[in-house]
Amino acid sequence: MRVPNELYTARPWRIHEFTEDFVLEDVWALPTPGGPDDLPRLVEQFTSNDDSEMSATVMRVLFAVRWRLGALLRLDKAEDGVGRRVASVRDRLPADLLEAPRGPDFALVPLRSVYQTDTEYVAEMANRTCHLLMHIGWVPSGTGGYRGEMAALVKPNGLLGKAYMTGITPFRRTLVVPSLIRGIGGTWAKHS
């Protein structure tokens, strides 16, 4: 389920301190009920090489199509990535976040960790179209527990990036993210 962007921006996330040039695309509630200290478990599920949350046929097909199109259109070349075309958001972090544990990188996709706290995890990637930040937050559920929340913050790269983001929005909101969230919830429940 989508979460209103205003609820996300009203939270005192550390990410707000250094991402004023990024656009908040979407925020999604994750079906990951837990206790106050379960963010590390959720981060491990996201970043591990266990792709069971992506096992749905729709997800496999969509990711295969995306990576193939990216290769054909040369969207994902190394020189367009973090540290090459764009500086890492880690370069913007305040000292306390730089000194804290960074958190794990993703095993299956080219997202690299920026920082992790007890309530936030941020990973980034860049290609020819945009610089993307994925923010995983751990929030009170409103029913006495906690749950995950996933947000995408993007800085499009010129007209190509803006057109790309506009073009994929309907697919991302109706197919990709809902399927991913169902898988995340299923994996979470299986390991609870």
Secondary structure per residue as TSV (DSSP state, phi and psi in degrees):
chain	resnum	aa	ss	phi	psi
A	1	M	-	360.0	135.0
A	2	R	B	-72.1	146.9
A	3	V	-	-110.0	136.3
A	4	P	-	-57.5	135.2
A	5	N	H	-55.5	-32.4
A	6	E	H	-63.7	-33.7
A	7	L	H	-66.8	-39.5
A	8	Y	H	-65.9	-48.1
A	9	T	H	-69.6	-19.9
A	10	A	H	-80.1	-17.4
A	11	R	S	-74.6	149.4
A	12	P	-	-82.9	50.6
A	13	W	-	-67.2	143.0
A	14	R	G	-65.7	-30.6
A	15	I	G	-57.9	-27.7
A	16	H	G	-63.7	-22.8
A	17	E	G	-68.5	-21.7
A	18	F	S	-143.6	23.4
A	19	T	-	-128.7	31.2
A	20	E	T	-63.2	-19.2
A	21	D	T	-93.2	5.0
A	22	F	S	-100.8	153.1
A	23	V	E	-103.6	131.3
A	24	L	E	-79.0	112.2
A	25	E	E	-81.2	-57.8
A	26	D	E	-148.8	155.0
A	27	V	E	-133.1	134.7
A	28	W	E	-129.8	135.5
A	29	A	E	-76.9	137.1
A	30	L	-	-105.1	138.3
A	31	P	S	-79.6	68.1
A	32	T	-	-131.1	65.0
A	33	P	-	-63.2	137.3
A	34	G	B	-165.6	-167.6
A	35	G	-	-96.9	-178.8
A	36	P	T	-66.0	-18.4
A	37	D	T	-111.8	23.6
A	38	D	-	-94.3	2.8
A	39	L	H	-57.4	-44.2
A	40	P	H	-57.1	-35.5
A	41	R	H	-65.0	-42.5
A	42	L	H	-65.7	-42.5
A	43	V	H	-61.6	-42.7
A	44	E	H	-60.8	-42.3
A	45	Q	H	-61.8	-45.0
A	46	F	H	-63.0	-43.0
A	47	T	H	-92.4	-12.5
A	48	S	S	-69.4	169.2
A	49	N	S	-88.0	9.7
A	50	D	-	-83.4	105.4
A	51	D	G	-91.2	24.6
A	52	S	G	-62.1	-29.0
A	53	E	G	-73.0	-12.1
A	54	M	G	-106.9	19.8
A	55	S	-	-78.4	-13.2
A	56	A	S	-61.6	141.8
A	57	T	H	-55.3	-42.6
A	58	V	H	-58.1	-44.8
A	59	M	H	-65.9	-44.2
A	60	R	H	-59.9	-44.9
A	61	V	H	-65.7	-46.6
A	62	L	H	-62.5	-43.3
A	63	F	H	-67.6	-38.9
A	64	A	H	-62.7	-42.8
A	65	V	H	-63.9	-45.0
A	66	R	H	-61.0	-46.8
A	67	W	H	-67.4	-35.7
A	68	R	H	-67.1	-46.7
A	69	L	H	-62.0	-40.4
A	70	G	H	-59.3	-39.8
A	71	A	H	-69.0	-44.4
A	72	L	H	-64.2	-40.6
A	73	L	T	-89.4	-0.1
A	74	R	T	57.4	45.6
A	75	L	-	-85.1	-21.2
A	76	D	S	-116.4	33.2
A	77	K	-	-70.5	148.1
A	78	A	G	-56.4	-37.3
A	79	E	G	-69.7	-8.7
A	80	D	G	-98.5	2.1
A	81	G	S	-87.2	-176.1
A	82	V	B	-65.0	135.8
A	83	G	T	87.9	-7.5
A	84	R	T	-119.7	-78.0
A	85	R	T	-73.3	-36.3
A	86	V	B	-128.3	148.1
A	87	A	-	-76.2	149.3
A	88	S	-	-66.4	145.3
A	89	V	G	-64.4	-20.9
A	90	R	G	-57.0	-29.0
A	91	D	G	-65.7	-15.8
A	92	R	G	-98.8	-8.8
A	93	L	-	-67.5	144.2
A	94	P	-	-69.3	162.4
A	95	A	H	-55.2	-41.0
A	96	D	H	-64.4	-35.4
A	97	L	H	-76.0	-33.6
A	98	L	H	-65.9	-34.2
A	99	E	H	-82.0	-18.3
A	100	A	S	-78.8	162.9
A	101	P	-	-56.3	138.9
A	102	R	-	-79.4	-32.6
A	103	G	-	95.8	165.0
A	104	P	-	-80.0	151.8
A	105	D	-	-81.4	160.9
A	106	F	-	-74.3	141.5
A	107	A	S	-85.5	-34.7
A	108	L	S	-101.9	-19.3
A	109	V	S	-130.0	159.1
A	110	P	S	-80.1	43.1
A	111	L	-	-93.5	130.2
A	112	R	E	-114.7	138.6
A	113	S	E	-63.9	141.9
A	114	V	E	-105.8	-51.7
A	115	Y	E	-164.5	163.1
A	116	Q	E	-142.8	134.6
A	117	T	-	-120.7	-166.9
A	118	D	S	-74.8	-14.8
A	119	T	S	-127.3	-4.5
A	120	E	E	-138.3	146.3
A	121	Y	E	-138.8	134.1
A	122	V	E	-129.8	134.0
A	123	A	E	-129.7	156.1
A	124	E	E	-137.2	158.1
A	125	M	E	-153.8	160.7
A	126	A	E	-143.4	150.0
A	127	N	-	-145.3	-164.0
A	128	R	S	-67.1	-21.4
A	129	T	S	-92.7	-33.3
A	130	C	E	-165.7	171.0
A	131	H	E	-112.6	120.5
A	132	L	E	-113.6	136.6
A	133	L	E	-117.4	129.8
A	134	M	E	-106.7	122.4
A	135	H	E	-111.6	123.0
A	136	I	E	-109.1	119.5
A	137	G	E	-112.7	156.0
A	138	W	E	-116.3	114.4
A	139	V	E	-126.6	154.8
A	140	P	E	-60.9	138.5
A	141	S	-	-82.1	-16.0
A	142	G	S	90.9	-5.9
A	143	T	S	-122.4	22.4
A	144	G	S	97.1	-8.7
A	145	G	S	-117.2	-155.0
A	146	Y	E	-135.9	164.9
A	147	R	E	-156.9	166.7
A	148	G	E	-86.2	159.0
A	149	E	E	-140.9	134.0
A	150	M	E	-118.8	128.3
A	151	A	E	-125.5	147.7
A	152	A	E	-116.0	123.3
A	153	L	E	-115.1	134.1
A	154	V	E	-133.6	143.4
A	155	K	E	-120.5	100.8
A	156	P	E	-63.8	149.3
A	157	N	-	-99.2	93.2
A	158	G	H	65.2	-160.5
A	159	L	H	-66.0	-37.0
A	160	L	H	-59.4	-46.3
A	161	G	H	-63.6	-42.8
A	162	K	H	-63.9	-44.1
A	163	A	H	-64.3	-42.5
A	164	Y	H	-61.0	-48.9
A	165	M	H	-62.7	-41.3
A	166	T	H	-63.1	-43.1
A	167	G	H	-66.4	-35.7
A	168	I	H	-89.0	-12.2
A	169	T	H	-53.1	-50.1
A	170	P	H	-60.7	-40.0
A	171	F	H	-68.2	-41.5
A	172	R	I	-62.9	-44.5
A	173	R	I	-77.1	-29.3
A	174	T	I	-100.7	-27.0
A	175	L	I	-117.4	-57.0
A	176	V	I	-65.8	-60.2
A	177	V	H	-67.5	-44.9
A	178	P	H	-58.0	-39.7
A	179	S	H	-66.1	-42.7
A	180	L	H	-61.0	-43.3
A	181	I	H	-65.3	-40.8
A	182	R	H	-59.1	-43.6
A	183	G	H	-64.8	-41.6
A	184	I	H	-60.1	-46.1
A	185	G	H	-62.6	-41.4
A	186	G	H	-64.4	-43.1
A	187	T	H	-66.1	-41.0
A	188	W	H	-59.8	-48.3
A	189	A	H	-64.6	-37.9
A	190	K	H	-63.6	-31.8
A	191	H	T	-100.8	9.0
A	192	S	-	-87.8	360.0
